[in-house]
Amino acid sequence: YGVETTYGKFQVNGRTVELLQGILTVQSQDVANRRNAIRALGSARQGAEGLLAMAQSNEYDAALKDALAATLHSVEWDDIKGPALAIFPLPESLSMEPIPPLAQLIERGGDVANGRLLFHSTATCHKCHQVNGIGQIIGPDLSEIGRKLTRQAMYESVLFPSAGISHNFETWAVATIEGDIVTGLLMSETAESIDIKNEKGLTTTIAIADIEERRKLDISLMPADMMKLMSVSDLVDIVEYMTTLQEKQESAATQ
């Protein structure tokens, strides 16, 4: 979850806004670079205004939708966040309770114990992520996520999972000569075969000779409708729990 922007080390001003906007229009640019450019543009008023105009015109690459939505929801200017919320409404929660704006979610405190319980049960986070040896290894290990991501980034990773995809956790689609389509993470590759692990943790080995086409997708393997499994309060508790994950432990028993 989440990508550290490569533009975070310098101040975004008028000149850099133009450069970053140029990156967004170059289709040959790597999607991760264009997502990072969106993040950086959102830190400057001029850049955020350009992003809002892009969203309003609906003239943007679909692969950038989550990054665009997450950034516009997070800017500091209310007159930009308001229209953005109408264009990119937050998903519905399990209880149908409206999800507050990100700025309000970040300020809320949660119950760590309940968040841990939810993470490893009904919220199903453990089905794709490990914490200190517990859970499946499909998405990134979250044992140290509390010192790697801010609260805001954690919320964004649940609400907008394709806003930033960690390296080596991109989703691949493989079409075989027999007409089957296999999607998931590329776990390994040799001269003879590749292994693809799906969102259920099942690995399929496909012979290179049987592959008709394969393509790296621009969407996260993490479902975009995770909020259907939890209430707003549940989400806050899970994020509160994840903030405590600062250092990987030798075993779950040492938590």
C-alpha positions as CSV (number, residue, x, y, z in Angstrom):
1,Y,0.0,0.0,0.0
2,G,1.1,3.5,-0.7
3,V,4.0,4.9,-2.6
4,E,6.5,7.5,-1.4
5,T,6.5,10.4,-3.8
6,T,9.8,11.0,-5.6
7,Y,8.9,14.7,-5.7
8,G,8.6,15.1,-2.0
9,K,12.1,16.5,-1.5
10,F,11.5,19.8,-3.3
11,Q,8.9,22.5,-3.1
12,V,6.3,22.4,-5.9
13,N,6.0,25.8,-7.4
14,G,4.8,27.3,-10.7
15,R,7.6,25.9,-12.8
16,T,7.5,22.4,-11.3
17,V,3.7,22.4,-11.7
18,E,4.1,22.7,-15.4
19,L,6.7,19.9,-15.5
20,L,4.6,17.6,-13.4
21,Q,1.4,18.3,-15.5
22,G,3.5,17.4,-18.5
23,I,4.3,14.0,-17.0
24,L,0.6,13.2,-16.7
25,T,0.0,13.7,-20.4
26,V,2.8,11.3,-21.5
27,Q,1.2,7.9,-21.9
28,S,4.6,6.2,-22.2
29,Q,5.5,7.4,-18.7
30,D,5.3,4.7,-16.1
31,V,2.0,4.7,-14.2
32,A,3.8,4.9,-10.9
33,N,5.6,8.1,-12.0
34,R,2.3,9.7,-13.1
35,R,0.7,8.8,-9.8
36,N,3.6,10.3,-7.9
37,A,3.2,13.4,-10.1
38,I,-0.4,13.7,-9.1
39,R,0.5,13.5,-5.4
40,A,3.1,16.3,-5.8
41,L,0.7,18.5,-7.8
42,G,-1.8,18.2,-4.9
43,S,0.6,20.0,-2.6
44,A,0.4,23.3,-4.5
45,R,-2.8,25.3,-5.0
46,Q,-2.1,25.7,-8.8
47,G,-1.5,22.0,-9.2
48,A,-4.6,21.1,-7.2
49,E,-6.7,23.4,-9.3
50,G,-5.4,21.6,-12.4
51,L,-6.2,18.2,-11.0
52,L,-9.7,19.3,-10.2
53,A,-10.2,20.6,-13.7
54,M,-8.9,17.3,-15.0
55,A,-11.4,15.4,-12.8
56,Q,-14.3,17.6,-13.8
57,S,-13.6,17.2,-17.5
58,N,-13.3,13.4,-17.0
59,E,-10.2,13.5,-19.3
60,Y,-7.7,11.4,-17.5
61,D,-6.3,7.9,-17.8
62,A,-8.4,5.4,-15.9
63,A,-5.3,4.0,-14.2
64,L,-4.9,7.4,-12.5
65,K,-8.4,7.6,-11.0
66,D,-7.6,6.4,-7.5
67,A,-4.5,8.6,-7.2
68,L,-6.5,11.5,-8.5
69,A,-9.4,10.9,-6.1
70,A,-7.1,10.3,-3.1
71,T,-5.1,13.4,-3.7
72,L,-8.1,15.7,-4.2
73,H,-9.7,14.4,-1.1
74,S,-6.5,15.2,0.8
75,V,-5.7,18.8,-0.4
76,E,-5.9,21.6,2.2
77,W,-8.3,23.8,0.2
78,D,-12.0,23.3,1.0
79,D,-13.2,24.8,-2.3
80,I,-11.3,22.1,-4.1
81,K,-12.2,19.2,-1.8
82,G,-15.9,20.0,-1.9
83,P,-16.3,19.5,-5.7
84,A,-13.9,16.6,-5.6
85,L,-16.1,14.7,-3.1
86,A,-19.0,15.1,-5.6
87,I,-17.0,13.6,-8.4
88,F,-15.3,10.9,-6.3
89,P,-17.7,10.0,-3.5
90,L,-16.3,7.8,-0.8
91,P,-17.4,4.2,-0.8
92,E,-20.3,3.0,1.4
93,S,-19.6,1.3,4.7
94,L,-21.1,-1.9,6.0
95,S,-23.6,0.1,8.1
96,M,-24.3,2.5,5.3
97,E,-23.0,5.3,7.5
98,P,-21.4,8.0,5.4
99,I,-17.6,8.0,5.6
100,P,-16.3,11.3,6.9
101,P,-13.7,13.3,4.9
102,L,-10.2,12.1,5.3
103,A,-9.2,15.2,7.3
104,Q,-11.8,14.2,9.9
105,L,-10.9,10.5,9.9
106,I,-7.3,11.3,10.6
107,E,-8.2,13.2,13.8
108,R,-10.3,10.3,15.2
109,G,-8.8,7.9,17.7
110,G,-9.6,4.2,17.7
111,D,-9.5,1.1,19.8
112,V,-6.2,-0.8,19.2
113,A,-7.4,-4.1,20.7
114,N,-10.6,-4.1,18.6
115,G,-8.7,-3.1,15.5
116,R,-6.3,-6.0,15.9
117,L,-9.2,-8.4,16.3
118,L,-11.0,-7.0,13.2
119,F,-7.7,-7.1,11.2
120,H,-7.4,-10.8,11.8
121,S,-11.1,-11.7,11.4
122,T,-14.1,-10.0,9.8
123,A,-12.2,-7.2,8.0
124,T,-10.3,-10.0,6.2
125,C,-7.0,-8.0,6.1
126,H,-5.2,-11.2,7.2
127,K,-6.2,-13.0,4.1
128,C,-3.7,-10.9,2.1
129,H,-1.3,-9.5,4.6
130,Q,0.9,-10.8,7.4
131,V,1.7,-9.2,10.7
132,N,4.5,-10.9,12.6
133,G,3.9,-14.2,10.9
134,I,0.1,-14.3,11.1
135,G,-1.8,-14.1,7.9
136,Q,-1.3,-14.8,4.2
137,I,1.6,-13.4,2.1
138,I,-0.2,-12.0,-0.9
139,G,0.1,-8.2,-0.3
140,P,3.0,-6.5,1.5
141,D,4.0,-7.6,5.0
142,L,2.5,-5.0,7.4
143,S,4.5,-5.8,10.5
144,E,6.2,-2.4,10.4
145,I,3.6,-0.4,8.5
146,G,3.1,2.0,11.5
147,R,6.5,3.6,10.9
148,K,6.3,3.5,7.1
149,L,2.9,5.1,6.4
150,T,1.1,8.0,7.9
151,R,-2.5,7.7,9.1
152,Q,-3.7,9.5,6.0
153,A,-1.8,7.0,3.7
154,M,-3.4,4.1,5.6
155,Y,-6.9,5.4,5.1
156,E,-6.2,6.1,1.5
157,S,-4.9,2.5,1.0
158,V,-8.2,1.1,2.1
159,L,-10.5,3.7,0.4
160,F,-8.4,4.1,-2.8
161,P,-6.3,0.9,-3.1
162,S,-5.1,1.6,-6.6
163,A,-3.8,5.1,-5.7
164,G,-0.4,3.6,-5.2
165,I,0.8,0.1,-5.7
166,S,4.0,-1.1,-4.1
167,H,6.7,-2.4,-6.3
168,N,6.5,-6.2,-7.0
169,F,2.8,-6.2,-5.9
170,E,1.4,-5.3,-9.3
171,T,-1.5,-7.4,-10.7
172,W,-0.8,-9.4,-13.8
173,A,-3.3,-10.9,-16.2
174,V,-2.2,-14.0,-18.2
175,A,-4.1,-15.4,-21.2
176,T,-3.3,-19.0,-22.1
177,I,-3.5,-20.6,-25.5
178,E,-6.5,-22.7,-24.2
179,G,-8.5,-19.5,-23.5
180,D,-8.0,-19.3,-19.7
181,I,-7.4,-16.0,-18.0
182,V,-5.3,-16.1,-14.7
183,T,-4.9,-12.9,-12.7
184,G,-2.8,-12.3,-9.6
185,L,0.7,-11.5,-8.4
186,L,3.8,-12.7,-10.4
187,M,5.5,-14.7,-7.7
188,S,8.3,-16.3,-9.8
189,E,9.5,-16.8,-13.3
190,T,11.9,-19.3,-15.0
191,A,12.6,-20.1,-18.6
192,E,10.0,-22.8,-18.4
193,S,7.1,-21.4,-16.4
194,I,5.7,-18.6,-14.2
195,D,3.8,-18.7,-10.9
196,I,0.7,-16.5,-10.4
197,K,-0.9,-16.1,-7.0
198,N,-4.5,-14.9,-6.9
199,E,-6.3,-13.0,-4.2
200,K,-7.2,-16.2,-2.4
201,G,-3.6,-17.2,-2.0
202,L,-3.8,-20.0,-4.6
203,T,-0.8,-20.3,-6.9
204,T,-1.1,-21.3,-10.5
205,T,1.9,-22.5,-12.5
206,I,1.7,-21.7,-16.2
207,A,4.2,-23.1,-18.8
208,I,5.8,-20.3,-20.9
209,A,4.9,-22.3,-24.0
210,D,1.2,-22.1,-23.0
211,I,1.1,-18.3,-22.6
212,E,-0.7,-16.4,-25.4
213,E,-0.4,-13.0,-23.7
214,R,0.4,-11.5,-20.4
215,R,0.0,-7.9,-19.2
216,K,0.7,-5.9,-16.0
217,L,-2.5,-4.2,-14.9
218,D,-2.9,-0.8,-13.4
219,I,-5.2,-1.8,-10.6
220,S,-4.5,-3.2,-7.2
221,L,-5.3,-6.8,-6.3
222,M,-6.8,-5.4,-3.1
223,P,-10.6,-5.2,-3.5
224,A,-11.9,-1.6,-4.0
225,D,-15.0,-2.4,-1.9
226,M,-13.4,-3.3,1.5
227,M,-15.6,-0.9,3.3
228,K,-18.6,-3.2,2.7
229,L,-17.0,-5.4,5.4
230,M,-16.7,-2.8,8.1
231,S,-18.2,0.3,9.7
232,V,-16.5,3.6,9.9
233,S,-15.7,2.9,13.5
234,D,-14.2,-0.4,12.5
235,L,-12.0,1.3,9.9
236,V,-10.8,3.8,12.5
237,D,-9.9,1.0,14.9
238,I,-8.0,-0.9,12.3
239,V,-6.0,2.1,11.3
240,E,-5.3,2.8,15.0
241,Y,-4.0,-0.8,15.3
242,M,-1.8,-0.4,12.3
243,T,-0.2,2.7,13.7
244,T,1.2,0.5,16.5
245,L,3.0,-1.8,14.1
246,Q,6.4,-0.2,14.4
247,E,8.8,-3.1,14.5
248,K,8.7,-6.7,13.2
249,Q,8.7,-9.2,16.1
250,E,10.3,-12.6,16.1
251,S,7.0,-14.3,16.7
252,A,3.4,-13.4,17.2
253,A,3.7,-14.4,20.9
254,T,6.1,-11.4,21.5
255,Q,3.4,-8.8,20.5
